[in-house]
Amino acid sequence: MIDAVDAGADGNGDAVAFDGLSVTHGADGYTLETADEEWSGLEREDLEDALEALSAYVTNWRYWQRSVGGEGTARRAFLRWCERAPVAVDTDAGATGDAATDATIDHPSIDDPLSVPERYDALRAGLDREWGQLCLTARLVDDADDDPTGERVYDLWHVDDADTDIADLEVYDEPRDARELATHDEDGRYRPLKTAPTLPSGWAFTGLSGDELVDAVEFFYPATVANWHRELRGNLDVDHWTDTAERQSGIYDVIDELPREAVDWMAEACCVDSQCLRRREWQYEDGDELDVDGGDGPFPCREPCSLVIAAARKWTILESEEEHTYELELTTSEYNQLAELIDAVAEGRTDEIREADVNDGANRYRARYLRSKRFDDEGDLEARQVDD
């Protein structure tokens, strides 16, 4: 580090300033500062002794400036977020390191940063963060003398497996394997939406480098790190519903005819935390916000996804139909049962209802009984249209 000071490292003349550590070289010798202490007028040998006692600050600087590098990149910002370090988004070429003032970013994913000593204490035990259904663990690598070198490695788990013994999990070390793990859910069904909360558990990636960790996360949740970083910097390009709908062509050209209120219903059906882990930032149009809450996820959704577009086409066609009034005979319990059936399907809990639980309106036998009683032989509900 002293050589870096003398060489004018970090773009700050003859100073190194990083994560609460500052070293400068002037006519009166070296000056060393941390958040808690200050030394001035130091000779080179004195500075070496002082820095030896501050090894955490020195190795921290070496890791981020030498091993990681890439100031201003999404990769670096994400890795610093993983260990609750101050996250810098200033792209000014004169900036020196990840200044603590940048940690005041108003963003749902940004917590109060930890100081270097606090981070090292946490990293020795393993510091966990959650990214959707992923649990990311940052750890320090210790050398043979049990003296931290400052290098980090990263483990990646499903949040449901965070307390599971590693021997009980399938262990991977190649980030590209995440793509295969994210393809199907626990029941083997294809996952068309990678940010749906249906990621299967039972696996772990261990000992990843920083680059490998970011690659694996992006295989699980494509573009989430990049969009998160764009949002931090204030340049996330959001395409609202009307922007997206109006540029569709072919069979999807009709979706710009979906009524305004139906877009709210669509967002409530598809774009909430129970269905997608991205935090919806798009609205109906600029200045016209949807009534439905956008969610609490750390990474943003910048435009309606292809799954929403496909569903919107169907709803546009359905909403073009005229409404009619129908008359049918139901008991009060049967009327309530229809509501329970719709709710169970909408919330995806039909598999949770036991066959013996006939008190639940969505119970399979209850549903079959209702069908047998109220539907004809062709499977149509026995009802009469009364507004002809």
C-alpha positions in Angstrom: 0.0 0.0 0.0 2.9 2.4 0.8 4.2 2.0 -2.7 0.7 2.8 -4.0 0.7 6.0 -1.9 4.0 7.0 -3.3 2.9 6.3 -6.8 -0.2 8.4 -6.4 -2.7 5.5 -6.5 -6.4 5.6 -6.7 -6.6 8.8 -8.7 -6.0 11.1 -5.7 -2.6 12.4 -6.2 -0.3 11.1 -3.4 -3.1 9.6 -1.3 -4.9 6.3 -0.8 -8.4 6.8 0.6 -10.7 3.7 0.8 -13.4 2.3 3.1 -12.5 4.5 6.1 -8.7 4.3 5.7 -6.7 7.3 4.4 -2.9 7.5 3.9 -1.3 10.7 2.5 2.3 11.7 2.0 3.4 15.3 2.5 6.5 17.3 3.4 6.2 16.3 7.0 5.9 12.6 6.3 3.0 10.2 6.1 -0.4 10.8 7.7 -2.6 7.8 8.5 -6.3 8.0 9.4 -9.1 5.7 10.3 -12.6 6.5 11.6 -11.2 6.1 15.2 -7.5 7.2 15.1 -5.0 9.5 13.3 -1.2 9.4 13.0 0.8 12.2 11.4 4.5 12.9 10.7 5.2 9.2 10.2 8.4 7.9 8.7 8.1 5.0 6.2 9.1 2.5 8.9 6.6 3.9 11.4 3.9 3.8 8.8 4.7 0.1 8.1 4.3 -0.7 11.8 1.0 1.2 12.0 -0.4 -0.5 9.0 0.6 -3.9 10.3 -1.8 -3.3 13.2 -4.5 -2.3 10.7 -4.2 -5.4 8.5 -7.9 -5.6 8.0 -8.0 -2.2 6.3 -4.9 -3.0 4.2 -6.1 -6.4 3.0 -9.6 -5.0 2.4 -8.1 -2.3 0.2 -6.0 -4.9 -1.7 -8.9 -7.1 -2.3 -11.2 -4.5 -3.7 -8.6 -2.4 -5.6 -6.4 -5.2 -6.8 -8.4 -8.5 -6.9 -11.8 -7.2 -7.8 -11.2 -3.8 -9.5 -13.9 -2.6 -11.9 -14.9 0.6 -10.1 -18.3 1.8 -11.3 -19.4 -1.7 -12.6 -22.5 -3.6 -11.6 -20.3 -6.6 -10.7 -18.3 -4.7 -8.1 -21.3 -2.9 -6.6 -23.1 -6.3 -6.2 -20.1 -7.9 -4.5 -19.9 -5.0 -2.1 -23.6 -5.3 -1.4 -23.0 -8.9 -0.6 -20.9 -8.0 2.5 -22.7 -4.8 3.4 -19.9 -2.5 2.3 -20.6 1.0 1.1 -21.9 0.9 -2.4 -20.6 3.6 -4.7 -22.6 4.7 -7.8 -20.6 7.9 -8.6 -19.0 7.5 -12.0 -16.8 10.6 -11.6 -13.3 9.6 -12.7 -11.9 11.5 -9.7 -13.7 9.4 -7.2 -11.4 7.4 -4.9 -12.9 4.1 -3.9 -16.3 3.3 -2.4 -16.9 6.4 -0.3 -19.1 5.9 2.8 -21.3 8.8 1.7 -22.6 6.7 -1.2 -24.2 4.3 1.3 -27.0 6.7 1.9 -28.6 5.6 -1.4 -32.4 5.4 -0.9 -33.0 1.9 -2.2 -34.9 -1.1 -0.7 -31.8 -3.3 -1.0 -29.3 -1.0 0.7 -28.8 -1.4 4.5 -26.6 0.7 6.7 -23.0 -0.3 5.8 -20.7 -2.1 8.1 -17.2 -0.7 8.9 -14.2 -2.8 7.8 -13.6 -4.3 11.3 -17.4 -5.1 11.6 -17.3 -6.7 8.1 -14.3 -8.8 8.8 -15.9 -10.1 12.0 -19.0 -11.1 10.0 -17.0 -12.5 7.1 -15.0 -14.8 9.3 -18.3 -16.5 10.3 -19.9 -16.0 6.9 -22.1 -13.1 6.0 -25.5 -14.0 4.5 -27.6 -11.9 2.1 -30.8 -12.8 0.2 -31.4 -12.2 -3.4 -34.9 -13.5 -4.3 -34.8 -17.1 -3.3 -31.0 -17.2 -3.3 -28.9 -17.0 -0.1 -25.4 -15.7 -0.7 -22.7 -16.2 1.8 -19.5 -14.2 1.7 -16.5 -15.6 3.6 -12.9 -14.6 4.2 -10.1 -16.9 3.1 -7.4 -17.2 5.8 -3.8 -18.1 5.1 -1.7 -20.8 6.8 -0.8 -18.4 9.7 -4.5 -17.8 10.4 -4.0 -14.2 9.3 -6.7 -12.9 6.9 -5.4 -12.2 3.5 -8.5 -10.3 2.6 -9.5 -12.6 -0.2 -13.2 -13.6 -0.3 -15.0 -16.7 -1.5 -18.7 -17.0 -1.9 -21.3 -19.7 -1.4 -24.7 -19.8 -3.0 -27.7 -21.7 -1.6 -31.5 -21.7 -1.8 -32.9 -19.8 1.1 -34.8 -22.9 2.2 -31.5 -24.7 2.6 -29.5 -22.1 4.5 -29.5 -24.2 7.6 -29.1 -27.6 5.8 -25.9 -29.6 6.2 -23.8 -29.4 3.0 -23.6 -33.2 3.0 -27.3 -33.3 2.3 -27.1 -31.0 -0.7 -26.0 -31.5 -4.3 -22.8 -29.4 -4.6 -21.7 -27.5 -7.7 -18.8 -25.3 -8.5 -19.5 -24.4 -12.2 -21.8 -21.3 -12.4 -23.3 -22.4 -15.7 -25.0 -25.3 -13.8 -27.3 -22.7 -12.3 -29.0 -22.4 -15.7 -30.1 -26.1 -15.6 -31.1 -25.8 -11.9 -33.4 -22.9 -12.7 -35.2 -24.6 -15.6 -37.7 -26.7 -13.7 -39.6 -26.4 -10.4 -39.7 -28.9 -7.6 -42.3 -31.0 -9.5 -40.3 -31.0 -12.7 -42.5 -28.4 -14.5 -40.8 -25.9 -16.8 -40.3 -22.5 -15.3 -41.1 -19.9 -18.1 -40.5 -17.1 -15.6 -37.1 -17.3 -14.0 -38.0 -14.8 -11.3 -41.1 -16.7 -10.1 -40.8 -17.9 -6.5 -40.7 -21.6 -7.7 -36.9 -22.2 -7.7 -36.2 -25.7 -6.5 -34.0 -26.3 -3.5 -31.5 -29.0 -2.6 -28.3 -27.6 -4.1 -25.3 -25.4 -3.2 -22.4 -23.7 -4.9 -19.4 -23.4 -2.7 -16.0 -21.6 -2.9 -16.9 -19.3 -5.8 -14.9 -16.3 -6.8 -16.6 -13.0 -7.1 -16.9 -13.3 -10.9 -18.3 -16.8 -10.6 -20.8 -15.7 -8.0 -22.2 -12.9 -10.2 -22.3 -15.3 -13.2 -24.3 -17.9 -11.2 -26.7 -15.3 -9.9 -27.3 -14.0 -13.4 -28.0 -17.6 -14.7 -30.6 -18.0 -12.0 -32.1 -14.4 -12.4 -31.0 -13.0 -15.8 -30.3 -9.2 -15.9 -31.3 -8.6 -12.3 -27.8 -7.5 -11.2 -27.4 -5.1 -14.1 -30.9 -3.6 -13.7 -30.4 -3.2 -9.9 -27.2 -1.3 -10.6 -28.9 0.9 -13.2 -31.6 1.7 -10.7 -29.0 2.6 -8.1 -27.4 5.0 -10.6 -30.7 6.5 -11.4 -30.7 5.5 -15.1 -33.0 2.5 -15.2 -34.9 2.8 -18.4 -38.5 2.0 -17.6 -41.0 1.1 -20.3 -44.6 1.6 -19.0 -47.5 -0.5 -20.1 -48.7 1.9 -22.8 -45.2 2.2 -24.2 -44.8 -1.6 -24.3 -48.3 -2.4 -25.6 -48.2 0.1 -28.5 -45.0 -1.3 -29.9 -46.4 -4.9 -30.2 -47.1 -6.3 -33.6 -48.5 -9.5 -35.1 -50.9 -11.4 -32.8 -50.0 -9.2 -29.9 -51.0 -6.0 -31.6 -54.4 -6.0 -29.9 -53.1 -5.7 -26.3 -53.1 -1.9 -26.4 -56.9 -2.2 -26.4 -56.9 -3.8 -22.9 -59.1 -1.5 -20.7 -57.3 0.7 -18.2 -58.9 -1.1 -15.2 -58.0 -4.5 -16.6 -54.3 -3.5 -16.5 -54.7 -3.2 -12.8 -56.3 -6.6 -12.6 -53.5 -8.0 -14.7 -50.8 -6.6 -12.4 -52.6 -8.0 -9.4 -52.7 -11.4 -11.0 -49.1 -11.5 -12.3 -46.9 -8.9 -10.9 -46.9 -9.3 -7.1 -44.4 -10.9 -4.7 -46.3 -14.2 -4.6 -46.0 -14.6 -8.4 -42.7 -12.8 -9.3 -39.8 -11.7 -7.2 -39.0 -8.6 -9.2 -40.2 -5.3 -7.9 -42.5 -3.8 -10.6 -41.4 -0.3 -11.5 -43.5 0.1 -14.7 -46.9 1.8 -14.4 -49.8 2.2 -16.8 -48.0 5.2 -18.3 -45.7 8.0 -17.1 -47.7 9.9 -14.4 -50.5 7.3 -14.2 -49.6 4.7 -11.5 -51.4 1.4 -11.1 -53.2 0.8 -7.8 -51.4 -2.5 -7.2 -48.3 -2.5 -5.0 -45.2 -3.2 -7.0 -43.6 -5.6 -4.5 -40.6 -5.5 -2.2 -37.9 -7.4 -4.1 -34.3 -6.0 -4.3 -34.2 -6.0 -8.1 -36.5 -4.0 -10.3 -38.8 -5.0 -13.2 -38.4 -2.3 -15.9 -41.1 -3.4 -18.3 -43.9 -5.9 -18.8 -42.3 -9.3 -19.4 -43.1 -11.7 -22.2 -45.3 -13.8 -20.0 -47.5 -10.8 -19.1 -47.7 -9.8 -22.8 -48.9 -13.3 -23.7 -51.5 -13.3 -21.0 -52.6 -9.8 -21.9 -53.5 -10.9 -25.3 -55.9 -13.5 -23.9 -57.4 -11.0 -21.5 -57.8 -8.4 -24.2 -59.9 -10.9 -26.2 -61.9 -11.9 -23.1 -62.6 -8.3 -22.1 -64.0 -7.6 -25.6 -66.9 -9.9 -24.8 -70.3 -8.5 -23.8 -71.5 -9.3 -20.3 -74.7 -11.2 -19.7 -76.9 -12.0 -16.7 -77.3 -15.7 -15.8 -79.6 -17.4 -13.4 -78.6 -20.6 -11.7 -79.6 -22.4 -8.5 -77.1 -22.8 -5.7 -77.3 -23.3 -2.0 -75.5 -20.7 0.2 -72.7 -23.2 0.8 -72.3 -24.0 -2.9 -72.1 -20.3 -3.7 -69.3 -19.9 -1.0 -67.6 -23.0 -2.4 -67.2 -21.5 -5.8 -65.3 -18.6 -4.2 -63.1 -21.0 -2.3 -62.4 -23.0 -5.5 -61.3 -19.9 -7.4 -59.2 -18.7 -4.5 -57.4 -22.1 -4.1 -56.6 -22.2 -7.8 -55.4 -18.6 -7.9 -53.2 -19.0 -4.9 -51.8 -22.4 -6.1 -52.8 -24.3 -3.0 -54.9 -27.1 -4.4 -52.1 -29.6 -3.9 -52.1 -28.7 -0.2 -55.7 -29.6 0.4 -55.9 -33.1 1.8 -58.5 -35.6 0.4 -60.0 -36.1 3.8 -60.4 -32.4 4.4 -64.0 -32.1 3.1 -64.6 -28.9 5.1 -62.5 -27.0 2.5 -64.6 -25.9 -0.4 -61.7 -26.6 -2.8 -61.4 -30.3 -1.6 -61.3 -32.6 -4.6 -64.3 -34.6 -3.5 -66.3 -31.5 -2.7 -65.5 -30.2 -6.2 -66.5 -33.4 -7.9 -69.7 -33.6 -5.9 -70.6 -30.1 -7.0 -69.9 -30.9 -10.6 -72.0 -34.0 -10.4 -74.9 -32.1 -8.9 -74.8 -28.8 -10.9 -73.2 -29.6 -14.3 -74.9 -31.5 -17.1 -73.5 -34.5 -19.0 -71.5 -32.3 -21.3 -69.7 -30.6 -18.4 -71.6 -27.3 -18.7 -72.9 -25.4 -15.7 -76.7 -25.6 -15.6 -77.6 -22.0 -15.9 -80.0 -19.9 -17.9 -79.2 -16.6 -19.6 -81.9 -14.1 -18.6 -81.1 -10.9 -20.4 -82.0 -12.0 -24.0 
